Amino acid sequence: MALDMPASFHSALEGGEDRIPHDADICGHKAESEDVKKTASKVGFRDYDNSQFQDRVEQTYYNIQTLQTVESVEAKMADYRLLKKAVMSVDDMMQFLDTIVDESDPDNDLPQSYHAYQTAESVLSRYFVDRHDLQNLTRVPLEGFFSPKEWSLLPAHAQRLYQGRTLESHLPHITDWSWFPLVGLIHDLGKVCMEDGFGSMPQWSGVGDTFVLGCDFDPANIFSERHFYSQNPDSMCPAYQGKCGMYSKHCGFKNCLLSFGHDEYLALVLEGHASDVQKLREAGEPVPCKSLPPEAIYMIRFHSFYPWHTPRGELRGYTHLASEEDWRLLPLLKALQKSDLYSKTKDLPPIEELESFYGNIIRDHFLPKLRW
């Protein structure tokens, strides 16, 4: 049965365009003019009310929340899971980032390669005493990853889980943390999915905060008050209604289908790499001396899942789907988020000097070529 969608939705899809008219009727009301836009209560990172890139950001999120559907994302997953786009090194993929600007980012429009090094350096400065000793972390209490208000709203079982612990004591099985700055460096590499030869994904299927498909759109999502999602075909599918929708309670995010983007693409690449390394090891072939733990791939996969790890409002999103594993790994997502978000400054690191340092870490963890 054909869905009766607004004319603005259909016009946005004509000719493969992702645009809607600037004055289009969005969710039952005219797009706000500049003089009535809500003024941000304070200037800071992730300012989605009064950003210097406001129109671009709102347009991108309108597309994300109206065009990402269960059916379309399942098709993308099936395609990208094949890892047949390219066979290239991590260093080569870093070069692609220079051409990408994230149109969902309200904070800056710098080339992504700069932000990659900024994030890696922020991880080093925040969590390591010595950049040349990457096995041991500084003793940062897990409580420090949460604001006082956020901490007070955590469920009692989560507070007990984190109370008095650091990352090292919380995850004692991890004895070598040299992969952590590497995760900061590569966390956005999946954005190459928007490049020719890698799927040419539009911005709305490559960047932005992710959300769970196949269930109610959580109020913790950015722009939820604008009701963009009400124009998504999935919002009218009976099987996807209710808080749990097509999932069971506390099934865990690994069993949920999230909106597709660079997070999932890179996670698939890293899982494929781990499988390739294991096959080489079993065949007696040379392999990298180190590997990324499952926690690293989890961080990559969910680092844009802001309604869960850093909700805009007071209530954390999708807690009814979170498993104990998701609660256990939440501090890792918070740790990466601190370095990802608060490294966005115009003060660029000396990238030429850093390439040798991070090149050694890359070679320790990755094969010369990866399947993408």
VENLIN-V643303 format. One line per field, one symbol per residue. phi: phi as a letter, one per 30 degrees, with the letter a starting at -180 (. if undefined). psi: psi as a letter, one per 30 degrees, with the letter a starting at -180 (. if undefined). A space follows every 10 residues. Layout:
phi: ???
psi: ???
This chain:
phi: .dddcdeddd ddcdiidccc eecddchibd eddddcdddd dadadhdccb ddcedddddd dededccdbe dddddddddd ddhcdabbdd eddeddddcc bddcddcabd eddddddddd ddedddcbdb dcbccccddc ddeddcdedd ddcddedddd dceicceddd bddccbcddd dddddceced ddddcejcjh ddedcbbjdc bdciaedddd ddidddhedd cdeddcdedc cjdchdccdh djddcccced adeddddddd dddddddddd dddiddbedb bddedddedd dcdcddecdb ddcdcddhdd cdcdddddce edddddeddd ddcdbddddd eeddeddded deddcbdebb dc
psi: kkkilleeee fffkggkgkl kegljjhglk kklefgkkkk flkalhjgeh lfheeeeeee eeeefffjle eeeeeeeeef ffhgeljlle eeeeeffffk kjffjfelhl kfeeeeeeee eeeeeefkek fgjgfkllij kefffkleee effkleeeee efkglleefe iffjfjgffe feeeegfgff fffflkfgfh klefgfalkl lklglkjkff kkgeffheff gkeffgkefg llefcgllkh fkffgljlkk afeeeeeeee eeeeeeeeee efgglkllfl lkleeeeeee egfgiefefi leafkklgff fkleeeeefe eeeeeeeeee eggilfjkli eeffeeefee eeeffklekl k.
